[in-house]
């Protein structure tokens, strides 16, 4: 398969759906919805929703049934970026090559825009439960899964641990624990959600969940490597910020080459989890392999 074409087609599908789910609003709420749309539609890889759709495809499911949840995942991810960029967190000026939400608007508006995207994600997912007759239990399981991955048991807890770890000397188990929550939890939830919505067997869902866990850690390692080696023009943000903030990173603990080797091992493990699946899982195979060569 041609990964570039697949990603472009899936991104276009997701962007079209996001436009439908977050239309322009007039009146008193207009400023916050403008800010929500600004960050949500500012580009990005749409990786989490694409993983969700690809996992549904991998088990023979209907992409259209997974699409609303895929869009909700992107809203949750975007909310996390808006809040991560705030002065109280990472204090970033650029995101996806554009001014961050609080720079474009102001801090209060950015906070509310993030809040708005997070809550709208659950509006969308609850509507899925109303629309998929006879499959409410599966949708409720997906909502519960994503809520846990996004909250203090997952992404929020990982972000807190990451902030507390700044300037600290950590070992590999500690950094893996942080990033399994901060980055890995929502990526894993995206894959598992797609597998569940696609009607995957318990065995297939288990394999895809382990694939998501390996993907999440490999993604974080390559993200850390890009902060060391990447170019601002390609990344859409300034490199070298992890070192400046004294972040706990894989290259910082393992060194660049050992970190790169760790990423290769995780990619191999992820692909092994797909061995029992057929050609429908090819996008997932290509996606995890792409992590080793990505430049943004």
PyMOL commands that set and color helices and strands:
alter all, ss='L'
color gray80, all
select helices_A, chain A and resi 3-21+30-40+47-58+63-84+101-104+107-131+136-150+155-164+172-197+202-229+232-235+241-244+250-254+256-273+279-290
alter helices_A, ss='H'
color red, helices_A
select strands_A, chain A and resi 94-95+98-99
alter strands_A, ss='S'
color yellow, strands_A
deselect
rebuild
show_as cartoon
